[in-house]
Amino acid sequence: MAKVKEVLGGHICIEGNVPASLLQTSDVEGVKKYCKWLIDVVGKDGGYIMGPGSVVDEVKIENLKAMIDFTHEYGRYR
């Protein structure tokens, strides 16, 4: 995602890349840490929409909620 931002940032909006495997197997803190990285790196200067990398029908609901809540709290343009 960092390379995608480097190459395409400023030209298109980038969305996604929270891996379903992370949402399936990680704990809430792991999800928050990954989302923070995405926001800090890919979301820098705008042009990023947080979202899963694929379908989320087999994920832990607490991890999906953590992704949404953390993004809502931390992922604001300042």
Biopython code that builds the backbone (N, CA, C, O; Angstrom):
import numpy as np
from Bio.PDB.StructureBuilder import StructureBuilder

atoms = [
    (1, "MET", "N", (0.815, -1.191, 0.000)),
    (1, "MET", "CA", (0.000, 0.000, 0.000)),
    (1, "MET", "C", (0.862, 1.259, 0.000)),
    (1, "MET", "O", (0.492, 2.264, -0.608)),
    (2, "ALA", "N", (1.994, 1.213, 0.669)),
    (2, "ALA", "CA", (2.872, 2.386, 0.665)),
    (2, "ALA", "C", (3.358, 2.685, -0.759)),
    (2, "ALA", "O", (3.437, 3.846, -1.161)),
    (3, "LYS", "N", (3.679, 1.647, -1.507)),
    (3, "LYS", "CA", (4.135, 1.829, -2.892)),
    (3, "LYS", "C", (2.983, 2.335, -3.766)),
    (3, "LYS", "O", (3.185, 3.187, -4.631)),
    (4, "VAL", "N", (1.782, 1.809, -3.537)),
    (4, "VAL", "CA", (0.607, 2.277, -4.279)),
    (4, "VAL", "C", (0.416, 3.768, -4.033)),
    (4, "VAL", "O", (0.187, 4.533, -4.970)),
    (5, "LYS", "N", (0.510, 4.178, -2.775)),
    (5, "LYS", "CA", (0.356, 5.600, -2.439)),
    (5, "LYS", "C", (1.436, 6.434, -3.120)),
    (5, "LYS", "O", (1.162, 7.512, -3.646)),
    (6, "GLU", "N", (2.658, 5.923, -3.104)),
    (6, "GLU", "CA", (3.772, 6.644, -3.720)),
    (6, "GLU", "C", (3.537, 6.839, -5.219)),
    (6, "GLU", "O", (3.783, 7.923, -5.749)),
    (7, "VAL", "N", (3.071, 5.813, -5.890)),
    (7, "VAL", "CA", (2.912, 5.866, -7.338)),
    (7, "VAL", "C", (1.618, 6.568, -7.756)),
    (7, "VAL", "O", (1.617, 7.373, -8.686)),
    (8, "LEU", "N", (0.524, 6.260, -7.067)),
    (8, "LEU", "CA", (-0.788, 6.733, -7.511)),
    (8, "LEU", "C", (-1.378, 7.870, -6.681)),
    (8, "LEU", "O", (-2.360, 8.492, -7.087)),
    (9, "GLY", "N", (-0.783, 8.143, -5.521)),
    (9, "GLY", "CA", (-1.299, 9.207, -4.671)),
    (9, "GLY", "C", (-1.373, 10.530, -5.410)),
    (9, "GLY", "O", (-0.446, 10.899, -6.131)),
    (10, "GLY", "N", (-2.465, 11.236, -5.231)),
    (10, "GLY", "CA", (-2.665, 12.494, -5.917)),
    (10, "GLY", "C", (-3.327, 12.347, -7.275)),
    (10, "GLY", "O", (-3.706, 13.338, -7.900)),
    (11, "HIS", "N", (-3.467, 11.098, -7.734)),
    (11, "HIS", "CA", (-4.092, 10.839, -9.031)),
    (11, "HIS", "C", (-5.420, 10.105, -8.892)),
    (11, "HIS", "O", (-6.362, 10.353, -9.644)),
    (12, "ILE", "N", (-5.482, 9.200, -7.921)),
    (12, "ILE", "CA", (-6.713, 8.439, -7.694)),
    (12, "ILE", "C", (-6.935, 8.280, -6.194)),
    (12, "ILE", "O", (-6.022, 8.484, -5.394)),
    (13, "CYS", "N", (-8.137, 7.919, -5.834)),
    (13, "CYS", "CA", (-8.451, 7.595, -4.448)),
    (13, "CYS", "C", (-8.191, 6.100, -4.247)),
    (13, "CYS", "O", (-8.591, 5.279, -5.073)),
    (14, "ILE", "N", (-7.529, 5.757, -3.160)),
    (14, "ILE", "CA", (-7.181, 4.371, -2.847)),
    (14, "ILE", "C", (-8.119, 3.884, -1.745)),
    (14, "ILE", "O", (-8.405, 4.620, -0.800)),
    (15, "GLU", "N", (-8.596, 2.649, -1.862)),
    (15, "GLU", "CA", (-9.533, 2.114, -0.871)),
    (15, "GLU", "C", (-9.122, 0.700, -0.478)),
    (15, "GLU", "O", (-8.632, -0.073, -1.301)),
    (16, "GLY", "N", (-9.329, 0.379, 0.792)),
    (16, "GLY", "CA", (-9.230, -1.002, 1.249)),
    (16, "GLY", "C", (-7.914, -1.411, 1.845)),
    (16, "GLY", "O", (-7.139, -0.604, 2.358)),
    (17, "ASN", "N", (-7.696, -2.713, 1.754)),
    (17, "ASN", "CA", (-6.482, -3.434, 2.135)),
    (17, "ASN", "C", (-6.355, -3.762, 3.609)),
    (17, "ASN", "O", (-5.239, -3.992, 4.075)),
    (18, "VAL", "N", (-7.430, -3.795, 4.360)),
    (18, "VAL", "CA", (-7.370, -4.434, 5.674)),
    (18, "VAL", "C", (-7.636, -5.916, 5.394)),
    (18, "VAL", "O", (-8.766, -6.286, 5.073)),
    (19, "PRO", "N", (-6.617, -6.763, 5.512)),
    (19, "PRO", "CA", (-6.760, -8.159, 5.109)),
    (19, "PRO", "C", (-7.834, -8.904, 5.914)),
    (19, "PRO", "O", (-7.944, -8.741, 7.129)),
    (20, "ALA", "N", (-8.614, -9.718, 5.214)),
    (20, "ALA", "CA", (-9.607, -10.544, 5.893)),
    (20, "ALA", "C", (-8.927, -11.461, 6.897)),
    (20, "ALA", "O", (-9.489, -11.749, 7.954)),
    (21, "SER", "N", (-7.724, -11.923, 6.577)),
    (21, "SER", "CA", (-7.003, -12.799, 7.505)),
    (21, "SER", "C", (-6.707, -12.085, 8.821)),
    (21, "SER", "O", (-6.750, -12.704, 9.885)),
    (22, "LEU", "N", (-6.408, -10.795, 8.757)),
    (22, "LEU", "CA", (-6.183, -10.006, 9.973)),
    (22, "LEU", "C", (-7.477, -9.895, 10.764)),
    (22, "LEU", "O", (-7.482, -10.053, 11.984)),
    (23, "LEU", "N", (-8.570, -9.624, 10.070)),
    (23, "LEU", "CA", (-9.863, -9.495, 10.737)),
    (23, "LEU", "C", (-10.361, -10.831, 11.279)),
    (23, "LEU", "O", (-11.179, -10.855, 12.199)),
    (24, "GLN", "N", (-9.884, -11.933, 10.728)),
    (24, "GLN", "CA", (-10.278, -13.266, 11.189)),
    (24, "GLN", "C", (-9.456, -13.740, 12.377)),
    (24, "GLN", "O", (-9.991, -14.388, 13.277)),
    (25, "THR", "N", (-8.165, -13.429, 12.394)),
    (25, "THR", "CA", (-7.267, -14.081, 13.349)),
    (25, "THR", "C", (-6.640, -13.158, 14.391)),
    (25, "THR", "O", (-6.202, -13.627, 15.441)),
    (26, "SER", "N", (-6.590, -11.882, 14.125)),
    (26, "SER", "CA", (-5.915, -10.956, 15.032)),
    (26, "SER", "C", (-6.791, -10.636, 16.238)),
    (26, "SER", "O", (-7.947, -11.048, 16.326)),
    (27, "ASP", "N", (-6.200, -9.892, 17.154)),
    (27, "ASP", "CA", (-6.993, -9.320, 18.237)),
    (27, "ASP", "C", (-7.292, -7.865, 17.889)),
    (27, "ASP", "O", (-6.786, -7.340, 16.897)),
    (28, "VAL", "N", (-8.106, -7.226, 18.700)),
    (28, "VAL", "CA", (-8.524, -5.845, 18.444)),
    (28, "VAL", "C", (-7.321, -4.910, 18.340)),
    (28, "VAL", "O", (-7.296, -4.040, 17.470)),
    (29, "GLU", "N", (-6.334, -5.072, 19.205)),
    (29, "GLU", "CA", (-5.168, -4.181, 19.172)),
    (29, "GLU", "C", (-4.372, -4.335, 17.883)),
    (29, "GLU", "O", (-3.850, -3.352, 17.358)),
    (30, "GLY", "N", (-4.275, -5.554, 17.370)),
    (30, "GLY", "CA", (-3.591, -5.778, 16.099)),
    (30, "GLY", "C", (-4.298, -5.092, 14.948)),
    (30, "GLY", "O", (-3.656, -4.527, 14.062)),
    (31, "VAL", "N", (-5.616, -5.141, 14.962)),
    (31, "VAL", "CA", (-6.405, -4.464, 13.928)),
    (31, "VAL", "C", (-6.196, -2.955, 14.016)),
    (31, "VAL", "O", (-5.985, -2.297, 12.997)),
    (32, "LYS", "N", (-6.252, -2.412, 15.209)),
    (32, "LYS", "CA", (-6.052, -0.974, 15.392)),
    (32, "LYS", "C", (-4.662, -0.548, 14.927)),
    (32, "LYS", "O", (-4.512, 0.491, 14.284)),
    (33, "LYS", "N", (-3.656, -1.340, 15.248)),
    (33, "LYS", "CA", (-2.281, -1.019, 14.849)),
    (33, "LYS", "C", (-2.159, -0.979, 13.322)),
    (33, "LYS", "O", (-1.539, -0.068, 12.775)),
    (34, "TYR", "N", (-2.740, -1.949, 12.643)),
    (34, "TYR", "CA", (-2.673, -1.987, 11.187)),
    (34, "TYR", "C", (-3.449, -0.820, 10.574)),
    (34, "TYR", "O", (-2.988, -0.194, 9.619)),
    (35, "CYS", "N", (-4.616, -0.535, 11.124)),
    (35, "CYS", "CA", (-5.413, 0.586, 10.622)),
    (35, "CYS", "C", (-4.689, 1.913, 10.825)),
    (35, "CYS", "O", (-4.758, 2.796, 9.971)),
    (36, "LYS", "N", (-4.006, 2.054, 11.937)),
    (36, "LYS", "CA", (-3.229, 3.274, 12.194)),
    (36, "LYS", "C", (-2.151, 3.429, 11.125)),
    (36, "LYS", "O", (-1.943, 4.522, 10.599)),
    (37, "TRP", "N", (-1.471, 2.336, 10.809)),
    (37, "TRP", "CA", (-0.435, 2.395, 9.779)),
    (37, "TRP", "C", (-1.040, 2.816, 8.443)),
    (37, "TRP", "O", (-0.490, 3.683, 7.764)),
    (38, "LEU", "N", (-2.167, 2.211, 8.059)),
    (38, "LEU", "CA", (-2.812, 2.585, 6.797)),
    (38, "LEU", "C", (-3.175, 4.065, 6.779)),
    (38, "LEU", "O", (-2.925, 4.751, 5.788)),
    (39, "ILE", "N", (-3.753, 4.557, 7.849)),
    (39, "ILE", "CA", (-4.151, 5.972, 7.908)),
    (39, "ILE", "C", (-2.930, 6.882, 7.846)),
    (39, "ILE", "O", (-2.928, 7.875, 7.119)),
    (40, "ASP", "N", (-1.891, 6.545, 8.611)),
    (40, "ASP", "CA", (-0.691, 7.387, 8.654)),
    (40, "ASP", "C", (0.067, 7.396, 7.331)),
    (40, "ASP", "O", (0.573, 8.438, 6.916)),
    (41, "VAL", "N", (0.149, 6.249, 6.668)),
    (41, "VAL", "CA", (0.952, 6.146, 5.453)),
    (41, "VAL", "C", (0.115, 6.390, 4.200)),
    (41, "VAL", "O", (0.446, 7.257, 3.391)),
    (42, "VAL", "N", (-0.960, 5.635, 4.037)),
    (42, "VAL", "CA", (-1.751, 5.726, 2.811)),
    (42, "VAL", "C", (-2.706, 6.915, 2.859)),
    (42, "VAL", "O", (-3.011, 7.512, 1.828)),
    (43, "GLY", "N", (-3.170, 7.252, 4.044)),
    (43, "GLY", "CA", (-4.098, 8.370, 4.179)),
    (43, "GLY", "C", (-3.446, 9.728, 4.279)),
    (43, "GLY", "O", (-4.134, 10.748, 4.291)),
    (44, "LYS", "N", (-2.123, 9.755, 4.352)),
    (44, "LYS", "CA", (-1.421, 11.038, 4.458)),
    (44, "LYS", "C", (-1.786, 11.927, 3.276)),
    (44, "LYS", "O", (-1.681, 11.513, 2.122)),
    (45, "ASP", "N", (-2.208, 13.132, 3.565)),
    (45, "ASP", "CA", (-2.602, 14.129, 2.564)),
    (45, "ASP", "C", (-3.874, 13.753, 1.801)),
    (45, "ASP", "O", (-4.129, 14.288, 0.722)),
    (46, "GLY", "N", (-4.670, 12.840, 2.352)),
    (46, "GLY", "CA", (-5.966, 12.501, 1.765)),
    (46, "GLY", "C", (-5.896, 11.430, 0.695)),
    (46, "GLY", "O", (-4.829, 10.906, 0.376)),
    (47, "GLY", "N", (-7.067, 11.119, 0.148)),
    (47, "GLY", "CA", (-7.142, 10.179, -0.954)),
    (47, "GLY", "C", (-7.192, 8.721, -0.553)),
    (47, "GLY", "O", (-6.858, 7.851, -1.358)),
    (48, "TYR", "N", (-7.601, 8.431, 0.673)),
    (48, "TYR", "CA", (-7.694, 7.040, 1.115)),
    (48, "TYR", "C", (-9.034, 6.798, 1.803)),
    (48, "TYR", "O", (-9.506, 7.625, 2.583)),
    (49, "ILE", "N", (-9.638, 5.650, 1.500)),
    (49, "ILE", "CA", (-10.870, 5.209, 2.154)),
    (49, "ILE", "C", (-10.584, 3.874, 2.821)),
    (49, "ILE", "O", (-10.235, 2.905, 2.147)),
    (50, "MET", "N", (-10.728, 3.815, 4.139)),
    (50, "MET", "CA", (-10.501, 2.578, 4.886)),
    (50, "MET", "C", (-11.553, 1.555, 4.500)),
    (50, "MET", "O", (-12.731, 1.887, 4.369)),
    (51, "GLY", "N", (-11.130, 0.316, 4.317)),
    (51, "GLY", "CA", (-12.054, -0.760, 4.023)),
    (51, "GLY", "C", (-11.334, -2.097, 4.040)),
    (51, "GLY", "O", (-10.104, -2.150, 4.015)),
    (52, "PRO", "N", (-12.094, -3.160, 4.081)),
    (52, "PRO", "CA", (-11.481, -4.490, 4.061)),
    (52, "PRO", "C", (-10.915, -4.798, 2.684)),
    (52, "PRO", "O", (-11.301, -4.196, 1.682)),
    (53, "GLY", "N", (-9.992, -5.748, 2.660)),
    (53, "GLY", "CA", (-9.389, -6.146, 1.397)),
    (53, "GLY", "C", (-10.232, -7.135, 0.614)),
    (53, "GLY", "O", (-9.994, -7.349, -0.575)),
    (54, "SER", "N", (-11.214, -7.740, 1.266)),
    (54, "SER", "CA", (-12.098, -8.705, 0.602)),
    (54, "SER", "C", (-13.370, -8.850, 1.431)),
    (54, "SER", "O", (-13.631, -8.050, 2.329)),
    (55, "VAL", "N", (-14.154, -9.876, 1.122)),
    (55, "VAL", "CA", (-15.408, -10.080, 1.847)),
    (55, "VAL", "C", (-15.139, -10.308, 3.335)),
    (55, "VAL", "O", (-14.082, -10.808, 3.719)),
    (56, "VAL", "N", (-16.099, -9.939, 4.151)),
    (56, "VAL", "CA", (-15.910, -10.004, 5.603)),
    (56, "VAL", "C", (-16.907, -10.946, 6.284)),
    (56, "VAL", "O", (-17.225, -10.764, 7.459)),
    (57, "ASP", "N", (-17.394, -11.934, 5.564)),
    (57, "ASP", "CA", (-18.414, -12.809, 6.143)),
    (57, "ASP", "C", (-17.868, -13.816, 7.148)),
    (57, "ASP", "O", (-18.647, -14.458, 7.852)),
    (58, "GLU", "N", (-16.557, -13.970, 7.231)),
    (58, "GLU", "CA", (-15.964, -14.934, 8.159)),
    (58, "GLU", "C", (-15.034, -14.266, 9.175)),
    (58, "GLU", "O", (-14.133, -14.918, 9.701)),
    (59, "VAL", "N", (-15.235, -12.993, 9.452)),
    (59, "VAL", "CA", (-14.331, -12.295, 10.368)),
    (59, "VAL", "C", (-14.927, -12.216, 11.763)),
    (59, "VAL", "O", (-16.124, -12.422, 11.964)),
    (60, "LYS", "N", (-14.059, -11.912, 12.722)),
    (60, "LYS", "CA", (-14.524, -11.677, 14.093)),
    (60, "LYS", "C", (-15.229, -10.318, 14.120)),
    (60, "LYS", "O", (-14.659, -9.308, 13.706)),
    (61, "ILE", "N", (-16.437, -10.303, 14.597)),
    (61, "ILE", "CA", (-17.219, -9.070, 14.607)),
    (61, "ILE", "C", (-16.532, -7.982, 15.430)),
    (61, "ILE", "O", (-16.625, -6.804, 15.085)),
    (62, "GLU", "N", (-15.847, -8.355, 16.508)),
    (62, "GLU", "CA", (-15.162, -7.350, 17.327)),
    (62, "GLU", "C", (-14.009, -6.701, 16.562)),
    (62, "GLU", "O", (-13.689, -5.535, 16.791)),
    (63, "ASN", "N", (-13.385, -7.455, 15.653)),
    (63, "ASN", "CA", (-12.308, -6.873, 14.845)),
    (63, "ASN", "C", (-12.855, -5.941, 13.772)),
    (63, "ASN", "O", (-12.274, -4.887, 13.513)),
    (64, "LEU", "N", (-13.952, -6.313, 13.156)),
    (64, "LEU", "CA", (-14.583, -5.434, 12.178)),
    (64, "LEU", "C", (-15.046, -4.141, 12.840)),
    (64, "LEU", "O", (-14.874, -3.054, 12.287)),
    (65, "LYS", "N", (-15.631, -4.267, 14.020)),
    (65, "LYS", "CA", (-16.062, -3.100, 14.782)),
    (65, "LYS", "C", (-14.863, -2.236, 15.162)),
    (65, "LYS", "O", (-14.946, -1.009, 15.110)),
    (66, "ALA", "N", (-13.749, -2.862, 15.542)),
    (66, "ALA", "CA", (-12.539, -2.118, 15.896)),
    (66, "ALA", "C", (-12.025, -1.328, 14.694)),
    (66, "ALA", "O", (-11.611, -0.178, 14.840)),
    (67, "MET", "N", (-12.049, -1.942, 13.497)),
    (67, "MET", "CA", (-11.613, -1.243, 12.284)),
    (67, "MET", "C", (-12.473, -0.001, 12.052)),
    (67, "MET", "O", (-11.950, 1.079, 11.778)),
    (68, "ILE", "N", (-13.770, -0.156, 12.161)),
    (68, "ILE", "CA", (-14.695, 0.949, 11.914)),
    (68, "ILE", "C", (-14.554, 2.028, 12.987)),
    (68, "ILE", "O", (-14.409, 3.208, 12.667)),
    (69, "ASP", "N", (-14.595, 1.630, 14.251)),
    (69, "ASP", "CA", (-14.526, 2.599, 15.351)),
    (69, "ASP", "C", (-13.193, 3.336, 15.373)),
    (69, "ASP", "O", (-13.161, 4.553, 15.551)),
    (70, "PHE", "N", (-12.081, 2.599, 15.192)),
    (70, "PHE", "CA", (-10.770, 3.239, 15.215)),
    (70, "PHE", "C", (-10.646, 4.246, 14.078)),
    (70, "PHE", "O", (-10.130, 5.346, 14.271)),
    (71, "THR", "N", (-11.118, 3.869, 12.897)),
    (71, "THR", "CA", (-11.047, 4.780, 11.753)),
    (71, "THR", "C", (-11.883, 6.024, 12.005)),
    (71, "THR", "O", (-11.477, 7.136, 11.668)),
    (72, "HIS", "N", (-13.015, 5.836, 12.582)),
    (72, "HIS", "CA", (-13.886, 6.982, 12.885)),
    (72, "HIS", "C", (-13.208, 7.929, 13.874)),
    (72, "HIS", "O", (-13.295, 9.148, 13.725)),
    (73, "GLU", "N", (-12.538, 7.378, 14.878)),
    (73, "GLU", "CA", (-11.899, 8.196, 15.917)),
    (73, "GLU", "C", (-10.567, 8.802, 15.448)),
    (73, "GLU", "O", (-10.309, 9.981, 15.691)),
    (74, "TYR", "N", (-9.732, 8.014, 14.787)),
    (74, "TYR", "CA", (-8.365, 8.438, 14.475)),
    (74, "TYR", "C", (-8.247, 9.018, 13.062)),
    (74, "TYR", "O", (-7.445, 9.923, 12.828)),
    (75, "GLY", "N", (-9.027, 8.511, 12.143)),
    (75, "GLY", "CA", (-8.840, 8.830, 10.733)),
    (75, "GLY", "C", (-9.537, 10.080, 10.262)),
    (75, "GLY", "O", (-10.293, 10.036, 9.292)),
    (76, "ARG", "N", (-9.307, 11.166, 10.908)),
    (76, "ARG", "CA", (-9.920, 12.440, 10.500)),
    (76, "ARG", "C", (-8.835, 13.356, 9.962)),
    (76, "ARG", "O", (-7.727, 13.424, 10.495)),
    (77, "TYR", "N", (-9.184, 14.063, 8.886)),
    (77, "TYR", "CA", (-8.237, 15.039, 8.365)),
    (77, "TYR", "C", (-8.193, 16.218, 9.322)),
    (77, "TYR", "O", (-9.227, 16.703, 9.780)),
    (78, "ARG", "N", (-7.028, 16.653, 9.604)),
    (78, "ARG", "CA", (-6.839, 17.723, 10.561)),
    (78, "ARG", "C", (-6.382, 18.976, 9.891)),
    (78, "ARG", "O", (-6.172, 19.990, 10.556)),
]
sb = StructureBuilder()
sb.init_structure("model")
sb.init_model(0)
sb.init_chain("A")
sb.init_seg("    ")
for serial, (resi, resn, name, xyz) in enumerate(atoms, 1):
    if name == "N":
        sb.init_residue(resn, " ", resi, " ")
    sb.init_atom(name, np.array(xyz, "f"), 0.0, 1.0, " ", f" {name:<3s}", serial, name[0])
structure = sb.get_structure()
